[in-house]
Amino acid sequence: MIAIIRNNTVVYLVDVIDPEIRAEYVDVPVDGIVTIGDSFVNGKFGTPLPKPAVVPPIVSVINFKMLFTGAERVAISSAKATDPVIADFYSILDDLRTVNVDLALTSVQGMLDYLVSKTLLTAARKAAILTGVLS
């Protein structure tokens, strides 16, 4: 069996190969069990390489606020008047010295969890916000 490797990963397995493109392929050991998705590092086949963890991005304060829907922003704004936890978080966001919001920070993710617990946000919306992608 012969394997084609891309970025240290087996992407294709064949039994017969055209000699003109043979250089692109790697021989699979006769006693080896290799499947598509396995790794190929330093000349050896192995289990698939772990996917790198997705790290939430850093966004500007205005982009952070725009990640919320209009209805979510209005509900959160109303809750600030009676909820000191939300008021404190938004006082930091509204401080002119605050330029960016690091969505990977525990405090930011904790605040989003808090908004979910107060039903001002759903878990699905929290996940969408953590992508940092405006929709």
MODELLER restraints for C-alpha pairs under 7 A, 6 or more apart:
rsr = mdl.restraints
at = mdl.atoms
rsr.add(forms.Gaussian(group=physical.xy_distance, feature=features.Distance(at['CA:1:A'], at['CA:13:A']), mean=6.82, stdev=0.5))
rsr.add(forms.Gaussian(group=physical.xy_distance, feature=features.Distance(at['CA:1:A'], at['CA:14:A']), mean=5.76, stdev=0.5))
rsr.add(forms.Gaussian(group=physical.xy_distance, feature=features.Distance(at['CA:1:A'], at['CA:15:A']), mean=4.57, stdev=0.5))
rsr.add(forms.Gaussian(group=physical.xy_distance, feature=features.Distance(at['CA:1:A'], at['CA:27:A']), mean=6.42, stdev=0.5))
rsr.add(forms.Gaussian(group=physical.xy_distance, feature=features.Distance(at['CA:1:A'], at['CA:28:A']), mean=5.50, stdev=0.5))
rsr.add(forms.Gaussian(group=physical.xy_distance, feature=features.Distance(at['CA:2:A'], at['CA:13:A']), mean=5.68, stdev=0.5))
rsr.add(forms.Gaussian(group=physical.xy_distance, feature=features.Distance(at['CA:2:A'], at['CA:14:A']), mean=5.27, stdev=0.5))
rsr.add(forms.Gaussian(group=physical.xy_distance, feature=features.Distance(at['CA:2:A'], at['CA:15:A']), mean=5.94, stdev=0.5))
rsr.add(forms.Gaussian(group=physical.xy_distance, feature=features.Distance(at['CA:2:A'], at['CA:25:A']), mean=6.23, stdev=0.5))
rsr.add(forms.Gaussian(group=physical.xy_distance, feature=features.Distance(at['CA:2:A'], at['CA:26:A']), mean=5.65, stdev=0.5))
rsr.add(forms.Gaussian(group=physical.xy_distance, feature=features.Distance(at['CA:2:A'], at['CA:27:A']), mean=4.64, stdev=0.5))
rsr.add(forms.Gaussian(group=physical.xy_distance, feature=features.Distance(at['CA:2:A'], at['CA:28:A']), mean=5.41, stdev=0.5))
rsr.add(forms.Gaussian(group=physical.xy_distance, feature=features.Distance(at['CA:3:A'], at['CA:10:A']), mean=6.28, stdev=0.5))
rsr.add(forms.Gaussian(group=physical.xy_distance, feature=features.Distance(at['CA:3:A'], at['CA:12:A']), mean=5.63, stdev=0.5))
rsr.add(forms.Gaussian(group=physical.xy_distance, feature=features.Distance(at['CA:3:A'], at['CA:13:A']), mean=4.49, stdev=0.5))
rsr.add(forms.Gaussian(group=physical.xy_distance, feature=features.Distance(at['CA:3:A'], at['CA:14:A']), mean=6.43, stdev=0.5))
rsr.add(forms.Gaussian(group=physical.xy_distance, feature=features.Distance(at['CA:3:A'], at['CA:25:A']), mean=5.45, stdev=0.5))
rsr.add(forms.Gaussian(group=physical.xy_distance, feature=features.Distance(at['CA:3:A'], at['CA:26:A']), mean=5.18, stdev=0.5))
rsr.add(forms.Gaussian(group=physical.xy_distance, feature=features.Distance(at['CA:3:A'], at['CA:27:A']), mean=6.31, stdev=0.5))
rsr.add(forms.Gaussian(group=physical.xy_distance, feature=features.Distance(at['CA:3:A'], at['CA:28:A']), mean=6.47, stdev=0.5))
rsr.add(forms.Gaussian(group=physical.xy_distance, feature=features.Distance(at['CA:4:A'], at['CA:10:A']), mean=5.88, stdev=0.5))
rsr.add(forms.Gaussian(group=physical.xy_distance, feature=features.Distance(at['CA:4:A'], at['CA:11:A']), mean=5.88, stdev=0.5))
rsr.add(forms.Gaussian(group=physical.xy_distance, feature=features.Distance(at['CA:4:A'], at['CA:12:A']), mean=5.19, stdev=0.5))
rsr.add(forms.Gaussian(group=physical.xy_distance, feature=features.Distance(at['CA:4:A'], at['CA:13:A']), mean=6.50, stdev=0.5))
rsr.add(forms.Gaussian(group=physical.xy_distance, feature=features.Distance(at['CA:4:A'], at['CA:24:A']), mean=6.34, stdev=0.5))
rsr.add(forms.Gaussian(group=physical.xy_distance, feature=features.Distance(at['CA:4:A'], at['CA:25:A']), mean=4.58, stdev=0.5))
rsr.add(forms.Gaussian(group=physical.xy_distance, feature=features.Distance(at['CA:4:A'], at['CA:26:A']), mean=6.20, stdev=0.5))
rsr.add(forms.Gaussian(group=physical.xy_distance, feature=features.Distance(at['CA:5:A'], at['CA:11:A']), mean=5.82, stdev=0.5))
rsr.add(forms.Gaussian(group=physical.xy_distance, feature=features.Distance(at['CA:5:A'], at['CA:25:A']), mean=6.85, stdev=0.5))
rsr.add(forms.Gaussian(group=physical.xy_distance, feature=features.Distance(at['CA:8:A'], at['CA:39:A']), mean=5.52, stdev=0.5))
rsr.add(forms.Gaussian(group=physical.xy_distance, feature=features.Distance(at['CA:8:A'], at['CA:40:A']), mean=4.85, stdev=0.5))
rsr.add(forms.Gaussian(group=physical.xy_distance, feature=features.Distance(at['CA:8:A'], at['CA:41:A']), mean=5.88, stdev=0.5))
rsr.add(forms.Gaussian(group=physical.xy_distance, feature=features.Distance(at['CA:9:A'], at['CA:37:A']), mean=5.71, stdev=0.5))
rsr.add(forms.Gaussian(group=physical.xy_distance, feature=features.Distance(at['CA:9:A'], at['CA:38:A']), mean=5.67, stdev=0.5))
rsr.add(forms.Gaussian(group=physical.xy_distance, feature=features.Distance(at['CA:9:A'], at['CA:39:A']), mean=4.42, stdev=0.5))
rsr.add(forms.Gaussian(group=physical.xy_distance, feature=features.Distance(at['CA:9:A'], at['CA:40:A']), mean=5.66, stdev=0.5))
rsr.add(forms.Gaussian(group=physical.xy_distance, feature=features.Distance(at['CA:10:A'], at['CA:36:A']), mean=5.03, stdev=0.5))
rsr.add(forms.Gaussian(group=physical.xy_distance, feature=features.Distance(at['CA:10:A'], at['CA:37:A']), mean=5.13, stdev=0.5))
rsr.add(forms.Gaussian(group=physical.xy_distance, feature=features.Distance(at['CA:10:A'], at['CA:38:A']), mean=5.35, stdev=0.5))
rsr.add(forms.Gaussian(group=physical.xy_distance, feature=features.Distance(at['CA:10:A'], at['CA:39:A']), mean=6.10, stdev=0.5))
rsr.add(forms.Gaussian(group=physical.xy_distance, feature=features.Distance(at['CA:10:A'], at['CA:40:A']), mean=6.80, stdev=0.5))
rsr.add(forms.Gaussian(group=physical.xy_distance, feature=features.Distance(at['CA:11:A'], at['CA:36:A']), mean=5.28, stdev=0.5))
rsr.add(forms.Gaussian(group=physical.xy_distance, feature=features.Distance(at['CA:11:A'], at['CA:37:A']), mean=6.13, stdev=0.5))
rsr.add(forms.Gaussian(group=physical.xy_distance, feature=features.Distance(at['CA:12:A'], at['CA:36:A']), mean=6.04, stdev=0.5))
rsr.add(forms.Gaussian(group=physical.xy_distance, feature=features.Distance(at['CA:13:A'], at['CA:36:A']), mean=6.99, stdev=0.5))
rsr.add(forms.Gaussian(group=physical.xy_distance, feature=features.Distance(at['CA:37:A'], at['CA:48:A']), mean=5.68, stdev=0.5))
rsr.add(forms.Gaussian(group=physical.xy_distance, feature=features.Distance(at['CA:38:A'], at['CA:45:A']), mean=6.68, stdev=0.5))
rsr.add(forms.Gaussian(group=physical.xy_distance, feature=features.Distance(at['CA:38:A'], at['CA:46:A']), mean=5.74, stdev=0.5))
rsr.add(forms.Gaussian(group=physical.xy_distance, feature=features.Distance(at['CA:38:A'], at['CA:47:A']), mean=5.04, stdev=0.5))
rsr.add(forms.Gaussian(group=physical.xy_distance, feature=features.Distance(at['CA:38:A'], at['CA:48:A']), mean=4.26, stdev=0.5))
rsr.add(forms.Gaussian(group=physical.xy_distance, feature=features.Distance(at['CA:39:A'], at['CA:45:A']), mean=5.57, stdev=0.5))
rsr.add(forms.Gaussian(group=physical.xy_distance, feature=features.Distance(at['CA:39:A'], at['CA:46:A']), mean=5.02, stdev=0.5))
rsr.add(forms.Gaussian(group=physical.xy_distance, feature=features.Distance(at['CA:39:A'], at['CA:47:A']), mean=5.69, stdev=0.5))
rsr.add(forms.Gaussian(group=physical.xy_distance, feature=features.Distance(at['CA:39:A'], at['CA:48:A']), mean=4.80, stdev=0.5))
rsr.add(forms.Gaussian(group=physical.xy_distance, feature=features.Distance(at['CA:39:A'], at['CA:49:A']), mean=5.78, stdev=0.5))
rsr.add(forms.Gaussian(group=physical.xy_distance, feature=features.Distance(at['CA:40:A'], at['CA:46:A']), mean=6.24, stdev=0.5))
rsr.add(forms.Gaussian(group=physical.xy_distance, feature=features.Distance(at['CA:55:A'], at['CA:104:A']), mean=6.40, stdev=0.5))
rsr.add(forms.Gaussian(group=physical.xy_distance, feature=features.Distance(at['CA:56:A'], at['CA:103:A']), mean=5.22, stdev=0.5))
rsr.add(forms.Gaussian(group=physical.xy_distance, feature=features.Distance(at['CA:56:A'], at['CA:104:A']), mean=5.01, stdev=0.5))
rsr.add(forms.Gaussian(group=physical.xy_distance, feature=features.Distance(at['CA:56:A'], at['CA:130:A']), mean=5.66, stdev=0.5))
rsr.add(forms.Gaussian(group=physical.xy_distance, feature=features.Distance(at['CA:56:A'], at['CA:131:A']), mean=5.82, stdev=0.5))
rsr.add(forms.Gaussian(group=physical.xy_distance, feature=features.Distance(at['CA:56:A'], at['CA:132:A']), mean=6.93, stdev=0.5))
rsr.add(forms.Gaussian(group=physical.xy_distance, feature=features.Distance(at['CA:57:A'], at['CA:102:A']), mean=6.32, stdev=0.5))
rsr.add(forms.Gaussian(group=physical.xy_distance, feature=features.Distance(at['CA:57:A'], at['CA:103:A']), mean=5.70, stdev=0.5))
rsr.add(forms.Gaussian(group=physical.xy_distance, feature=features.Distance(at['CA:57:A'], at['CA:104:A']), mean=6.73, stdev=0.5))
rsr.add(forms.Gaussian(group=physical.xy_distance, feature=features.Distance(at['CA:57:A'], at['CA:132:A']), mean=6.14, stdev=0.5))
rsr.add(forms.Gaussian(group=physical.xy_distance, feature=features.Distance(at['CA:58:A'], at['CA:100:A']), mean=6.46, stdev=0.5))
rsr.add(forms.Gaussian(group=physical.xy_distance, feature=features.Distance(at['CA:58:A'], at['CA:101:A']), mean=5.55, stdev=0.5))
rsr.add(forms.Gaussian(group=physical.xy_distance, feature=features.Distance(at['CA:58:A'], at['CA:102:A']), mean=4.21, stdev=0.5))
rsr.add(forms.Gaussian(group=physical.xy_distance, feature=features.Distance(at['CA:58:A'], at['CA:103:A']), mean=5.77, stdev=0.5))
rsr.add(forms.Gaussian(group=physical.xy_distance, feature=features.Distance(at['CA:59:A'], at['CA:100:A']), mean=5.47, stdev=0.5))
rsr.add(forms.Gaussian(group=physical.xy_distance, feature=features.Distance(at['CA:59:A'], at['CA:101:A']), mean=5.32, stdev=0.5))
rsr.add(forms.Gaussian(group=physical.xy_distance, feature=features.Distance(at['CA:59:A'], at['CA:102:A']), mean=6.47, stdev=0.5))
rsr.add(forms.Gaussian(group=physical.xy_distance, feature=features.Distance(at['CA:59:A'], at['CA:132:A']), mean=6.73, stdev=0.5))
rsr.add(forms.Gaussian(group=physical.xy_distance, feature=features.Distance(at['CA:60:A'], at['CA:99:A']), mean=5.95, stdev=0.5))
rsr.add(forms.Gaussian(group=physical.xy_distance, feature=features.Distance(at['CA:60:A'], at['CA:100:A']), mean=4.23, stdev=0.5))
rsr.add(forms.Gaussian(group=physical.xy_distance, feature=features.Distance(at['CA:60:A'], at['CA:101:A']), mean=5.94, stdev=0.5))
rsr.add(forms.Gaussian(group=physical.xy_distance, feature=features.Distance(at['CA:61:A'], at['CA:93:A']), mean=6.67, stdev=0.5))
rsr.add(forms.Gaussian(group=physical.xy_distance, feature=features.Distance(at['CA:61:A'], at['CA:99:A']), mean=5.87, stdev=0.5))
rsr.add(forms.Gaussian(group=physical.xy_distance, feature=features.Distance(at['CA:61:A'], at['CA:100:A']), mean=5.19, stdev=0.5))
rsr.add(forms.Gaussian(group=physical.xy_distance, feature=features.Distance(at['CA:61:A'], at['CA:101:A']), mean=5.86, stdev=0.5))
rsr.add(forms.Gaussian(group=physical.xy_distance, feature=features.Distance(at['CA:64:A'], at['CA:101:A']), mean=6.80, stdev=0.5))
rsr.add(forms.Gaussian(group=physical.xy_distance, feature=features.Distance(at['CA:66:A'], at['CA:134:A']), mean=6.99, stdev=0.5))
rsr.add(forms.Gaussian(group=physical.xy_distance, feature=features.Distance(at['CA:67:A'], at['CA:129:A']), mean=5.65, stdev=0.5))
rsr.add(forms.Gaussian(group=physical.xy_distance, feature=features.Distance(at['CA:67:A'], at['CA:134:A']), mean=5.54, stdev=0.5))
rsr.add(forms.Gaussian(group=physical.xy_distance, feature=features.Distance(at['CA:72:A'], at['CA:120:A']), mean=6.49, stdev=0.5))
rsr.add(forms.Gaussian(group=physical.xy_distance, feature=features.Distance(at['CA:72:A'], at['CA:121:A']), mean=6.89, stdev=0.5))
rsr.add(forms.Gaussian(group=physical.xy_distance, feature=features.Distance(at['CA:75:A'], at['CA:120:A']), mean=6.55, stdev=0.5))
rsr.add(forms.Gaussian(group=physical.xy_distance, feature=features.Distance(at['CA:76:A'], at['CA:120:A']), mean=6.57, stdev=0.5))
rsr.add(forms.Gaussian(group=physical.xy_distance, feature=features.Distance(at['CA:80:A'], at['CA:86:A']), mean=5.34, stdev=0.5))
rsr.add(forms.Gaussian(group=physical.xy_distance, feature=features.Distance(at['CA:80:A'], at['CA:87:A']), mean=4.61, stdev=0.5))
rsr.add(forms.Gaussian(group=physical.xy_distance, feature=features.Distance(at['CA:81:A'], at['CA:87:A']), mean=6.98, stdev=0.5))
rsr.add(forms.Gaussian(group=physical.xy_distance, feature=features.Distance(at['CA:92:A'], at['CA:98:A']), mean=6.92, stdev=0.5))
rsr.add(forms.Gaussian(group=physical.xy_distance, feature=features.Distance(at['CA:103:A'], at['CA:109:A']), mean=6.75, stdev=0.5))
rsr.add(forms.Gaussian(group=physical.xy_distance, feature=features.Distance(at['CA:103:A'], at['CA:130:A']), mean=6.01, stdev=0.5))
rsr.add(forms.Gaussian(group=physical.xy_distance, feature=features.Distance(at['CA:112:A'], at['CA:126:A']), mean=6.28, stdev=0.5))
rsr.add(forms.Gaussian(group=physical.xy_distance, feature=features.Distance(at['CA:115:A'], at['CA:121:A']), mean=5.52, stdev=0.5))
rsr.add(forms.Gaussian(group=physical.xy_distance, feature=features.Distance(at['CA:116:A'], at['CA:122:A']), mean=5.37, stdev=0.5))
rsr.add(forms.Gaussian(group=physical.xy_distance, feature=features.Distance(at['CA:116:A'], at['CA:123:A']), mean=6.23, stdev=0.5))
